[in-house]
Amino acid sequence: MDVDVIETIRLPNPPLRAVAYVSEVRRPWSVAEIDRLLVSSSAVNAQLSITGVLLYDGLRFFQYIEGPPANLFDTYDRIKRSSRHDLIAEMYNDRITARHFPQWQMACRKVQLGSILEVSAQRWSRTRLALGALGEKPEVIQQLLAF
């Protein structure tokens, strides 16, 4: 009896990158405007394999996005060019070893005033984000998941 042998080839995980930034809105956003942003962003992010989270406190956005480097660069460039906000600070822009928000094309949460400053004040380092791949999520990621 002839048996076909199917060999499994394991492909390496594709490289990933993450960006975290804080921006200040040029004017307050309504719930409807945020909903429209989420619908359009989620659709684009799904096509580009971008995942992440967006926090809004009425004055500022905090966003963490992750995905394939080329797609992430394009997405981040588009975000930086937006006339709806001004970039204040980039907290993180480097490689990561694993996704921290694989299930969220773009989760959004309205948070209390001051929460974004608290999250952005955390130490964002490549080493801390890379630790998540070893099983335990870094503290800054745990804070984002808690919102």
TORVOVEX-234705 format. One record per residue: x, y, z of N, C-alpha, C in turn. Coordinates in nm, 2 decimals, always signed. Last residue first. Layout:
<atoms>
atom n.u = X n.v = Y n.w = Z ca.u = X ca.v = Y ca.w = Z c.u = X c.v = Y c.w = Z
...
</atoms>
This chain:
<atoms>
atom n.u = -0.87 n.v = +4.86 n.w = +3.07 ca.u = -0.97 ca.v = +4.97 ca.w = +3.03 c.u = -1.09 c.v = +4.91 c.w = +2.97
atom n.u = -0.69 n.v = +4.65 n.w = +3.09 ca.u = -0.78 ca.v = +4.68 ca.w = +3.20 c.u = -0.89 c.v = +4.78 c.w = +3.17
atom n.u = -0.53 n.v = +4.66 n.w = +2.87 ca.u = -0.63 ca.v = +4.55 ca.w = +2.88 c.u = -0.73 c.v = +4.58 c.w = +2.99
atom n.u = -0.36 n.v = +4.86 n.w = +2.96 ca.u = -0.44 ca.v = +4.88 ca.w = +2.85 c.u = -0.56 c.v = +4.78 c.w = +2.84
atom n.u = -0.23 n.v = +4.73 n.w = +3.18 ca.u = -0.31 ca.v = +4.85 ca.w = +3.20 c.u = -0.40 c.v = +4.88 c.w = +3.08
atom n.u = -0.10 n.v = +4.53 n.w = +3.04 ca.u = -0.20 ca.v = +4.49 ca.w = +3.13 c.u = -0.29 c.v = +4.61 c.w = +3.16
atom n.u = +0.09 n.v = +4.69 n.w = +2.91 ca.u = -0.01 ca.v = +4.62 ca.w = +2.83 c.u = -0.13 c.v = +4.58 c.w = +2.92
atom n.u = +0.25 n.v = +4.78 n.w = +3.12 ca.u = +0.18 ca.v = +4.88 ca.w = +3.04 c.u = +0.07 c.v = +4.81 c.w = +2.95
atom n.u = +0.35 n.v = +4.53 n.w = +3.22 ca.u = +0.25 ca.v = +4.61 ca.w = +3.30 c.u = +0.18 c.v = +4.71 c.w = +3.22
atom n.u = +0.35 n.v = +4.26 n.w = +2.98 ca.u = +0.41 ca.v = +4.37 ca.w = +3.05 c.u = +0.30 c.v = +4.46 c.w = +3.12
atom n.u = +0.23 n.v = +3.93 n.w = +3.04 ca.u = +0.21 ca.v = +4.05 ca.w = +2.97 c.u = +0.28 c.v = +4.17 c.w = +3.05
atom n.u = +0.41 n.v = +3.63 n.w = +3.02 ca.u = +0.35 ca.v = +3.73 ca.w = +3.11 c.u = +0.34 c.v = +3.87 c.w = +3.04
atom n.u = +0.51 n.v = +3.49 n.w = +2.80 ca.u = +0.40 ca.v = +3.44 ca.w = +2.88 c.u = +0.34 c.v = +3.54 c.w = +2.97
atom n.u = +0.70 n.v = +3.59 n.w = +2.64 ca.u = +0.74 ca.v = +3.48 ca.w = +2.73 c.u = +0.63 c.v = +3.43 c.w = +2.82
atom n.u = +0.59 n.v = +3.80 n.w = +2.52 ca.u = +0.60 ca.v = +3.68 ca.w = +2.44 c.u = +0.64 c.v = +3.56 c.w = +2.52
atom n.u = +0.62 n.v = +4.01 n.w = +2.69 ca.u = +0.49 ca.v = +3.95 ca.w = +2.68 c.u = +0.50 c.v = +3.82 c.w = +2.60
atom n.u = +0.88 n.v = +4.11 n.w = +2.67 ca.u = +0.85 ca.v = +4.01 ca.w = +2.77 c.u = +0.72 c.v = +3.94 c.w = +2.76
atom n.u = +0.86 n.v = +4.31 n.w = +2.48 ca.u = +0.90 ca.v = +4.18 ca.w = +2.43 c.u = +0.88 c.v = +4.08 c.w = +2.54
atom n.u = +0.80 n.v = +4.53 n.w = +2.64 ca.u = +0.70 ca.v = +4.48 ca.w = +2.55 c.u = +0.73 c.v = +4.34 c.w = +2.50
atom n.u = +1.04 n.v = +4.57 n.w = +2.77 ca.u = +0.92 ca.v = +4.55 ca.w = +2.85 c.u = +0.81 c.v = +4.49 c.w = +2.76
atom n.u = +1.22 n.v = +4.62 n.w = +2.56 ca.u = +1.24 ca.v = +4.50 ca.w = +2.65 c.u = +1.11 c.v = +4.47 c.w = +2.72
atom n.u = +1.13 n.v = +4.86 n.w = +2.46 ca.u = +1.13 ca.v = +4.74 ca.w = +2.38 c.u = +1.14 c.v = +4.61 c.w = +2.46
atom n.u = +0.94 n.v = +5.05 n.w = +2.68 ca.u = +1.06 ca.v = +5.01 ca.w = +2.63 c.u = +1.05 c.v = +4.88 c.w = +2.55
atom n.u = +0.78 n.v = +5.28 n.w = +2.85 ca.u = +0.76 ca.v = +5.21 ca.w = +2.73 c.u = +0.90 c.v = +5.17 c.w = +2.67
atom n.u = +0.68 n.v = +5.34 n.w = +3.16 ca.u = +0.80 ca.v = +5.32 ca.w = +3.09 c.u = +0.77 c.v = +5.23 c.w = +2.97
atom n.u = +0.40 n.v = +5.57 n.w = +3.18 ca.u = +0.46 ca.v = +5.44 ca.w = +3.20 c.u = +0.59 c.v = +5.43 c.w = +3.12
atom n.u = +0.27 n.v = +5.79 n.w = +3.08 ca.u = +0.38 ca.v = +5.81 ca.w = +3.18 c.u = +0.46 c.v = +5.69 c.w = +3.21
atom n.u = +0.05 n.v = +5.70 n.w = +2.95 ca.u = +0.17 ca.v = +5.75 ca.w = +2.87 c.u = +0.29 c.v = +5.77 c.w = +2.96
atom n.u = -0.12 n.v = +5.64 n.w = +3.16 ca.u = -0.07 ca.v = +5.53 ca.w = +3.07 c.u = +0.06 c.v = +5.58 c.w = +3.00
atom n.u = -0.16 n.v = +5.90 n.w = +3.26 ca.u = -0.11 ca.v = +5.80 ca.w = +3.35 c.u = -0.05 c.v = +5.68 c.w = +3.26
atom n.u = -0.27 n.v = +6.03 n.w = +3.04 ca.u = -0.14 ca.v = +6.08 ca.w = +3.09 c.u = -0.08 c.v = +5.97 c.w = +3.18
atom n.u = -0.51 n.v = +5.89 n.w = +3.03 ca.u = -0.41 ca.v = +5.88 ca.w = +2.92 c.u = -0.28 c.v = +5.93 c.w = +2.96
atom n.u = -0.64 n.v = +5.96 n.w = +3.27 ca.u = -0.60 ca.v = +5.82 ca.w = +3.25 c.u = -0.49 c.v = +5.81 c.w = +3.14
atom n.u = -0.72 n.v = +6.23 n.w = +3.25 ca.u = -0.60 ca.v = +6.19 ca.w = +3.33 c.u = -0.55 c.v = +6.05 c.w = +3.31
atom n.u = -1.06 n.v = +6.16 n.w = +3.24 ca.u = -0.95 ca.v = +6.26 ca.w = +3.22 c.u = -0.83 c.v = +6.23 c.w = +3.31
atom n.u = -1.14 n.v = +5.82 n.w = +3.18 ca.u = -1.15 ca.v = +5.94 ca.w = +3.26 c.u = -1.03 c.v = +6.03 c.w = +3.22
atom n.u = -1.21 n.v = +5.71 n.w = +2.84 ca.u = -1.16 ca.v = +5.69 ca.w = +2.97 c.u = -1.17 c.v = +5.83 c.w = +3.05
atom n.u = -1.36 n.v = +5.51 n.w = +2.60 ca.u = -1.36 ca.v = +5.65 ca.w = +2.66 c.u = -1.32 c.v = +5.63 c.w = +2.80
atom n.u = -1.20 n.v = +5.29 n.w = +2.38 ca.u = -1.26 ca.v = +5.31 ca.w = +2.52 c.u = -1.25 c.v = +5.46 c.w = +2.56
atom n.u = -1.18 n.v = +5.06 n.w = +2.12 ca.u = -1.18 ca.v = +5.20 ca.w = +2.17 c.u = -1.25 c.v = +5.20 c.w = +2.30
atom n.u = -1.00 n.v = +4.84 n.w = +1.91 ca.u = -1.08 ca.v = +4.86 ca.w = +2.03 c.u = -1.07 c.v = +5.00 c.w = +2.07
atom n.u = -0.95 n.v = +4.73 n.w = +1.62 ca.u = -0.94 ca.v = +4.86 ca.w = +1.68 c.u = -1.04 c.v = +4.87 c.w = +1.79
atom n.u = -0.92 n.v = +4.46 n.w = +1.60 ca.u = -0.88 ca.v = +4.54 ca.w = +1.49 c.u = -0.87 c.v = +4.68 c.w = +1.53
atom n.u = -0.83 n.v = +4.24 n.w = +1.85 ca.u = -0.89 ca.v = +4.38 ca.w = +1.83 c.u = -0.84 c.v = +4.45 c.w = +1.71
atom n.u = -0.69 n.v = +4.01 n.w = +1.89 ca.u = -0.84 ca.v = +4.00 ca.w = +1.87 c.u = -0.90 c.v = +4.13 c.w = +1.84
atom n.u = -0.43 n.v = +4.06 n.w = +1.96 ca.u = -0.46 ca.v = +3.99 ca.w = +1.83 c.u = -0.61 c.v = +3.99 c.w = +1.80
atom n.u = -0.27 n.v = +4.24 n.w = +2.12 ca.u = -0.41 ca.v = +4.26 ca.w = +2.10 c.u = -0.45 c.v = +4.19 c.w = +1.97
atom n.u = +0.00 n.v = +4.18 n.w = +2.12 ca.u = -0.06 ca.v = +4.19 ca.w = +2.25 c.u = -0.22 c.v = +4.20 c.w = +2.24
atom n.u = +0.20 n.v = +3.96 n.w = +1.92 ca.u = +0.09 ca.v = +4.06 ca.w = +1.93 c.u = +0.04 c.v = +4.06 c.w = +2.07
atom n.u = +0.55 n.v = +3.94 n.w = +1.97 ca.u = +0.42 ca.v = +3.88 ca.w = +1.96 c.u = +0.31 c.v = +3.99 c.w = +1.97
atom n.u = +0.78 n.v = +4.09 n.w = +1.97 ca.u = +0.79 ca.v = +3.94 ca.w = +1.94 c.u = +0.66 c.v = +3.87 c.w = +1.92
atom n.u = +0.82 n.v = +4.40 n.w = +1.80 ca.u = +0.77 ca.v = +4.32 ca.w = +1.91 c.u = +0.78 c.v = +4.18 c.w = +1.87
atom n.u = +1.02 n.v = +4.69 n.w = +1.72 ca.u = +0.98 ca.v = +4.55 ca.w = +1.70 c.u = +0.91 c.v = +4.50 c.w = +1.83
atom n.u = +0.89 n.v = +5.03 n.w = +1.77 ca.u = +1.00 ca.v = +4.93 ca.w = +1.76 c.u = +0.93 c.v = +4.79 c.w = +1.74
atom n.u = +0.81 n.v = +5.28 n.w = +1.93 ca.u = +0.81 ca.v = +5.25 ca.w = +1.79 c.u = +0.92 c.v = +5.15 c.w = +1.77
atom n.u = +0.64 n.v = +5.46 n.w = +2.19 ca.u = +0.71 ca.v = +5.34 ca.w = +2.15 c.u = +0.70 c.v = +5.32 c.w = +2.00
atom n.u = +0.55 n.v = +5.72 n.w = +2.22 ca.u = +0.59 ca.v = +5.64 ca.w = +2.34 c.u = +0.67 c.v = +5.52 c.w = +2.30
atom n.u = +0.55 n.v = +6.03 n.w = +2.09 ca.u = +0.56 ca.v = +5.89 ca.w = +2.05 c.u = +0.62 c.v = +5.81 c.w = +2.17
atom n.u = +0.34 n.v = +6.30 n.w = +2.16 ca.u = +0.45 ca.v = +6.22 ca.w = +2.20 c.u = +0.44 c.v = +6.08 c.w = +2.15
atom n.u = +0.15 n.v = +6.45 n.w = +2.01 ca.u = +0.22 ca.v = +6.51 ca.w = +2.12 c.u = +0.35 c.v = +6.43 c.w = +2.15
atom n.u = +0.00 n.v = +6.52 n.w = +1.71 ca.u = +0.08 ca.v = +6.43 ca.w = +1.78 c.u = +0.16 c.v = +6.50 c.w = +1.89
atom n.u = -0.32 n.v = +6.65 n.w = +1.69 ca.u = -0.17 ca.v = +6.69 ca.w = +1.68 c.u = -0.10 c.v = +6.58 c.w = +1.77
atom n.u = -0.61 n.v = +6.58 n.w = +1.48 ca.u = -0.53 ca.v = +6.58 ca.w = +1.61 c.u = -0.39 c.v = +6.62 c.w = +1.58
atom n.u = -0.71 n.v = +6.59 n.w = +1.23 ca.u = -0.81 ca.v = +6.59 ca.w = +1.35 c.u = -0.74 c.v = +6.60 c.w = +1.48
atom n.u = -0.56 n.v = +6.57 n.w = +1.01 ca.u = -0.58 ca.v = +6.71 ca.w = +1.06 c.u = -0.67 c.v = +6.71 c.w = +1.18
atom n.u = -0.32 n.v = +6.32 n.w = +0.98 ca.u = -0.46 ca.v = +6.35 ca.w = +1.00 c.u = -0.47 c.v = +6.49 c.w = +1.06
atom n.u = -0.06 n.v = +6.23 n.w = +0.96 ca.u = -0.10 ca.v = +6.33 ca.w = +0.87 c.u = -0.24 c.v = +6.38 c.w = +0.89
atom n.u = -0.05 n.v = +6.02 n.w = +1.14 ca.u = +0.03 ca.v = +6.15 ca.w = +1.17 c.u = -0.01 c.v = +6.26 c.w = +1.08
atom n.u = -0.20 n.v = +5.83 n.w = +1.01 ca.u = -0.25 ca.v = +5.88 ca.w = +1.14 c.u = -0.18 c.v = +6.02 c.w = +1.17
atom n.u = -0.04 n.v = +5.77 n.w = +0.79 ca.u = -0.17 ca.v = +5.82 ca.w = +0.77 c.u = -0.22 c.v = +5.89 c.w = +0.90
atom n.u = +0.18 n.v = +5.66 n.w = +0.93 ca.u = +0.20 ca.v = +5.78 ca.w = +0.85 c.u = +0.06 c.v = +5.85 c.w = +0.82
atom n.u = +0.06 n.v = +5.43 n.w = +1.04 ca.u = +0.11 ca.v = +5.54 ca.w = +1.13 c.u = +0.13 c.v = +5.67 c.w = +1.05
atom n.u = +0.01 n.v = +5.29 n.w = +0.80 ca.u = -0.10 ca.v = +5.33 ca.w = +0.89 c.u = -0.06 c.v = +5.44 c.w = +0.98
atom n.u = +0.27 n.v = +5.25 n.w = +0.71 ca.u = +0.17 ca.v = +5.32 ca.w = +0.62 c.u = +0.06 c.v = +5.37 c.w = +0.71
atom n.u = +0.38 n.v = +5.10 n.w = +0.92 ca.u = +0.44 ca.v = +5.23 ca.w = +0.88 c.u = +0.34 c.v = +5.32 c.w = +0.80
atom n.u = +0.22 n.v = +4.88 n.w = +0.91 ca.u = +0.22 ca.v = +4.96 ca.w = +1.03 c.u = +0.27 c.v = +5.10 c.w = +1.00
atom n.u = +0.29 n.v = +4.76 n.w = +0.67 ca.u = +0.15 ca.v = +4.81 ca.w = +0.69 c.u = +0.14 c.v = +4.90 c.w = +0.81
atom n.u = +0.56 n.v = +4.70 n.w = +0.73 ca.u = +0.53 ca.v = +4.79 ca.w = +0.62 c.u = +0.39 c.v = +4.85 c.w = +0.63
atom n.u = +0.54 n.v = +4.53 n.w = +0.97 ca.u = +0.61 ca.v = +4.66 ca.w = +0.97 c.u = +0.57 c.v = +4.75 c.w = +0.85
atom n.u = +0.23 n.v = +4.40 n.w = +1.08 ca.u = +0.35 ca.v = +4.38 ca.w = +0.99 c.u = +0.41 c.v = +4.52 c.w = +0.97
atom n.u = +0.14 n.v = +4.53 n.w = +1.41 ca.u = +0.12 ca.v = +4.46 ca.w = +1.29 c.u = +0.25 c.v = +4.44 c.w = +1.20
atom n.u = -0.03 n.v = +4.75 n.w = +1.63 ca.u = +0.07 ca.v = +4.65 ca.w = +1.61 c.u = +0.04 c.v = +4.58 c.w = +1.48
atom n.u = -0.09 n.v = +5.04 n.w = +1.83 ca.u = -0.12 ca.v = +4.96 ca.w = +1.72 c.u = +0.00 c.v = +4.87 c.w = +1.69
atom n.u = -0.23 n.v = +5.24 n.w = +2.07 ca.u = -0.13 ca.v = +5.14 ca.w = +2.06 c.u = -0.17 c.v = +5.06 c.w = +1.94
atom n.u = -0.30 n.v = +5.58 n.w = +2.15 ca.u = -0.32 ca.v = +5.46 ca.w = +2.06 c.u = -0.20 c.v = +5.37 c.w = +2.06
atom n.u = -0.48 n.v = +5.82 n.w = +2.31 ca.u = -0.37 ca.v = +5.73 ca.w = +2.33 c.u = -0.40 c.v = +5.61 c.w = +2.24
atom n.u = -0.60 n.v = +6.15 n.w = +2.26 ca.u = -0.60 ca.v = +6.01 ca.w = +2.22 c.u = -0.47 c.v = +5.94 c.w = +2.27
atom n.u = -0.75 n.v = +6.41 n.w = +2.46 ca.u = -0.64 ca.v = +6.33 ca.w = +2.40 c.u = -0.68 c.v = +6.19 c.w = +2.36
atom n.u = -0.99 n.v = +6.50 n.w = +2.55 ca.u = -0.89 ca.v = +6.60 ca.w = +2.51 c.u = -0.78 c.v = +6.53 c.w = +2.43
atom n.u = -1.15 n.v = +6.28 n.w = +2.59 ca.u = -1.21 ca.v = +6.41 ca.w = +2.57 c.u = -1.12 c.v = +6.51 c.w = +2.52
atom n.u = -0.99 n.v = +6.05 n.w = +2.61 ca.u = -1.04 ca.v = +6.11 ca.w = +2.74 c.u = -1.11 c.v = +6.25 c.w = +2.72
atom n.u = -0.96 n.v = +5.74 n.w = +2.46 ca.u = -1.00 ca.v = +5.88 ca.w = +2.44 c.u = -1.05 c.v = +5.94 c.w = +2.57
atom n.u = -0.76 n.v = +5.49 n.w = +2.32 ca.u = -0.82 ca.v = +5.54 ca.w = +2.43 c.u = -0.85 c.v = +5.69 c.w = +2.41
atom n.u = -0.74 n.v = +5.20 n.w = +2.12 ca.u = -0.75 ca.v = +5.35 ca.w = +2.12 c.u = -0.82 c.v = +5.40 c.w = +2.24
atom n.u = -0.55 n.v = +4.92 n.w = +2.02 ca.u = -0.64 ca.v = +4.98 ca.w = +2.11 c.u = -0.63 c.v = +5.14 c.w = +2.10
atom n.u = -0.50 n.v = +4.67 n.w = +1.77 ca.u = -0.46 ca.v = +4.76 ca.w = +1.87 c.u = -0.58 c.v = +4.82 c.w = +1.95
atom n.u = -0.37 n.v = +4.55 n.w = +1.45 ca.u = -0.46 ca.v = +4.54 ca.w = +1.57 c.u = -0.41 c.v = +4.64 c.w = +1.67
atom n.u = -0.36 n.v = +4.49 n.w = +1.11 ca.u = -0.32 ca.v = +4.58 ca.w = +1.21 c.u = -0.42 c.v = +4.56 c.w = +1.33
atom n.u = -0.40 n.v = +4.37 n.w = +0.86 ca.u = -0.35 ca.v = +4.29 ca.w = +0.97 c.u = -0.29 c.v = +4.38 c.w = +1.08
atom n.u = -0.52 n.v = +4.51 n.w = +0.66 ca.u = -0.38 ca.v = +4.53 ca.w = +0.67 c.u = -0.31 c.v = +4.45 c.w = +0.79
atom n.u = -0.79 n.v = +4.45 n.w = +0.69 ca.u = -0.72 ca.v = +4.42 ca.w = +0.56 c.u = -0.57 c.v = +4.43 c.w = +0.57
atom n.u = -0.83 n.v = +4.55 n.w = +0.95 ca.u = -0.85 ca.v = +4.41 ca.w = +0.92 c.u = -0.78 c.v = +4.37 c.w = +0.79
atom n.u = -0.79 n.v = +4.83 n.w = +0.91 ca.u = -0.70 ca.v = +4.75 ca.w = +0.99 c.u = -0.71 c.v = +4.60 c.w = +0.97
atom n.u = -1.02 n.v = +4.89 n.w = +0.76 ca.u = -0.88 ca.v = +4.91 ca.w = +0.70 c.u = -0.78 c.v = +4.82 c.w = +0.77
atom n.u = -1.22 n.v = +4.84 n.w = +0.95 ca.u = -1.22 ca.v = +4.77 ca.w = +0.82 c.u = -1.08 c.v = +4.78 c.w = +0.75
atom n.u = -1.14 n.v = +5.00 n.w = +1.16 ca.u = -1.15 ca.v = +4.86 ca.w = +1.18 c.u = -1.15 c.v = +4.78 c.w = +1.05
atom n.u = -1.17 n.v = +5.26 n.w = +1.05 ca.u = -1.04 ca.v = +5.21 ca.w = +1.09 c.u = -1.04 c.v = +5.06 c.w = +1.11
atom n.u = -1.45 n.v = +5.28 n.w = +1.02 ca.u = -1.36 ca.v = +5.29 ca.w = +0.90 c.u = -1.22 c.v = +5.23 c.w = +0.94
atom n.u = -1.54 n.v = +5.24 n.w = +1.28 ca.u = -1.59 ca.v = +5.15 ca.w = +1.18 c.u = -1.49 c.v = +5.16 c.w = +1.06
atom n.u = -1.40 n.v = +5.44 n.w = +1.42 ca.u = -1.38 ca.v = +5.30 ca.w = +1.46 c.u = -1.43 c.v = +5.21 c.w = +1.34
atom n.u = -1.51 n.v = +5.67 n.w = +1.31 ca.u = -1.37 ca.v = +5.65 ca.w = +1.30 c.u = -1.34 c.v = +5.50 c.w = +1.32
atom n.u = -1.78 n.v = +5.65 n.w = +1.39 ca.u = -1.74 ca.v = +5.65 ca.w = +1.24 c.u = -1.59 c.v = +5.61 c.w = +1.22
atom n.u = -1.75 n.v = +5.67 n.w = +1.67 ca.u = -1.80 ca.v = +5.55 ca.w = +1.61 c.u = -1.76 c.v = +5.54 c.w = +1.46
atom n.u = -1.66 n.v = +5.93 n.w = +1.68 ca.u = -1.57 ca.v = +5.82 ca.w = +1.73 c.u = -1.62 c.v = +5.69 c.w = +1.67
atom n.u = -1.89 n.v = +6.06 n.w = +1.59 ca.u = -1.76 ca.v = +6.08 ca.w = +1.52 c.u = -1.66 c.v = +5.97 c.w = +1.56
atom n.u = -2.07 n.v = +5.99 n.w = +1.79 ca.u = -2.09 ca.v = +5.95 ca.w = +1.65 c.u = -1.96 c.v = +5.96 c.w = +1.57
atom n.u = -1.96 n.v = +6.12 n.w = +2.02 ca.u = -1.97 ca.v = +5.97 ca.w = +2.01 c.u = -1.99 c.v = +5.92 c.w = +1.87
atom n.u = -1.75 n.v = +6.39 n.w = +1.91 ca.u = -1.88 ca.v = +6.34 ca.w = +1.95 c.u = -1.87 c.v = +6.18 c.w = +1.95
atom n.u = -1.45 n.v = +6.54 n.w = +2.03 ca.u = -1.52 ca.v = +6.45 ca.w = +1.93 c.u = -1.65 c.v = +6.41 c.w = +1.99
atom n.u = -1.32 n.v = +6.88 n.w = +2.06 ca.u = -1.38 ca.v = +6.75 ca.w = +2.12 c.u = -1.45 c.v = +6.67 c.w = +2.01
atom n.u = -1.04 n.v = +6.95 n.w = +1.85 ca.u = -1.16 ca.v = +6.99 ca.w = +1.91 c.u = -1.23 c.v = +6.86 c.w = +1.96
atom n.u = -0.79 n.v = +6.84 n.w = +1.81 ca.u = -0.80 ca.v = +6.98 ca.w = +1.78 c.u = -0.94 c.v = +7.04 c.w = +1.83
atom n.u = -0.65 n.v = +6.62 n.w = +2.06 ca.u = -0.75 ca.v = +6.65 ca.w = +1.96 c.u = -0.76 c.v = +6.80 c.w = +1.94
atom n.u = -0.32 n.v = +6.51 n.w = +2.08 ca.u = -0.42 ca.v = +6.60 ca.w = +2.14 c.u = -0.52 c.v = +6.63 c.w = +2.03
atom n.u = -0.18 n.v = +6.18 n.w = +2.13 ca.u = -0.21 ca.v = +6.30 ca.w = +2.05 c.u = -0.32 c.v = +6.38 c.w = +2.12
atom n.u = +0.06 n.v = +5.94 n.w = +2.19 ca.u = -0.04 ca.v = +6.03 ca.w = +2.25 c.u = -0.06 c.v = +6.15 c.w = +2.16
atom n.u = +0.14 n.v = +5.61 n.w = +2.08 ca.u = +0.16 ca.v = +5.75 ca.w = +2.08 c.u = +0.04 c.v = +5.82 c.w = +2.16
atom n.u = +0.31 n.v = +5.32 n.w = +1.98 ca.u = +0.22 ca.v = +5.38 ca.w = +2.08 c.u = +0.25 c.v = +5.53 c.w = +2.09
atom n.u = +0.35 n.v = +5.06 n.w = +1.76 ca.u = +0.37 ca.v = +5.20 ca.w = +1.78 c.u = +0.27 c.v = +5.24 c.w = +1.89
atom n.u = +0.53 n.v = +4.76 n.w = +1.67 ca.u = +0.42 ca.v = +4.83 ca.w = +1.74 c.u = +0.46 c.v = +4.98 c.w = +1.75
atom n.u = +0.57 n.v = +4.48 n.w = +1.45 ca.u = +0.62 ca.v = +4.61 ca.w = +1.50 c.u = +0.50 c.v = +4.67 c.w = +1.57
atom n.u = +0.69 n.v = +4.16 n.w = +1.34 ca.u = +0.59 ca.v = +4.25 ca.w = +1.39 c.u = +0.65 c.v = +4.38 c.w = +1.45
atom n.u = +0.76 n.v = +3.91 n.w = +1.10 ca.u = +0.81 ca.v = +4.02 ca.w = +1.19 c.u = +0.69 c.v = +4.11 c.w = +1.22
atom n.u = +0.59 n.v = +3.60 n.w = +1.11 ca.u = +0.63 ca.v = +3.72 ca.w = +1.04 c.u = +0.68 c.v = +3.82 c.w = +1.14
atom n.u = +0.73 n.v = +3.30 n.w = +1.23 ca.u = +0.63 ca.v = +3.40 ca.w = +1.25 c.u = +0.68 c.v = +3.53 c.w = +1.18
atom n.u = +0.84 n.v = +3.06 n.w = +0.98 ca.u = +0.86 ca.v = +3.15 ca.w = +1.10 c.u = +0.75 c.v = +3.25 c.w = +1.11
atom n.u = +0.65 n.v = +2.77 n.w = +0.91 ca.u = +0.70 ca.v = +2.90 ca.w = +0.86 c.u = +0.73 c.v = +2.98 c.w = +0.99
atom n.u = +0.70 n.v = +2.44 n.w = +0.89 ca.u = +0.66 ca.v = +2.55 ca.w = +0.98 c.u = +0.73 c.v = +2.67 c.w = +0.93
atom n.u = +0.55 n.v = +2.20 n.w = +0.70 ca.u = +0.66 ca.v = +2.30 ca.w = +0.70 c.u = +0.61 c.v = +2.41 c.w = +0.79
atom n.u = +0.49 n.v = +1.86 n.w = +0.71 ca.u = +0.45 ca.v = +1.99 ca.w = +0.76 c.u = +0.57 c.v = +2.08 c.w = +0.76
atom n.u = +0.44 n.v = +1.64 n.w = +0.44 ca.u = +0.54 ca.v = +1.70 ca.w = +0.54 c.u = +0.49 c.v = +1.84 c.w = +0.58
atom n.u = +0.28 n.v = +1.36 n.w = +0.39 ca.u = +0.26 ca.v = +1.50 ca.w = +0.38 c.u = +0.35 c.v = +1.56 c.w = +0.49
atom n.u = +0.31 n.v = +1.08 n.w = +0.21 ca.u = +0.36 ca.v = +1.15 ca.w = +0.33 c.u = +0.35 c.v = +1.30 c.w = +0.30
atom n.u = +0.10 n.v = +0.83 n.w = +0.10 ca.u = +0.15 ca.v = +0.97 ca.w = +0.07 c.u = +0.19 c.v = +1.03 c.w = +0.20
atom n.u = +0.16 n.v = +0.50 n.w = +0.07 ca.u = +0.11 ca.v = +0.61 ca.w = +0.16 c.u = +0.18 c.v = +0.74 c.w = +0.12
atom n.u = +0.06 n.v = +0.21 n.w = -0.09 ca.u = +0.14 ca.v = +0.34 ca.w = -0.10 c.u = +0.07 c.v = +0.44 c.w = -0.01
atom n.u = +0.08 n.v = -0.12 n.w = +0.00 ca.u = +0.00 ca.v = +0.00 ca.w = +0.00 c.u = +0.09 c.v = +0.12 c.w = +0.00
</atoms>
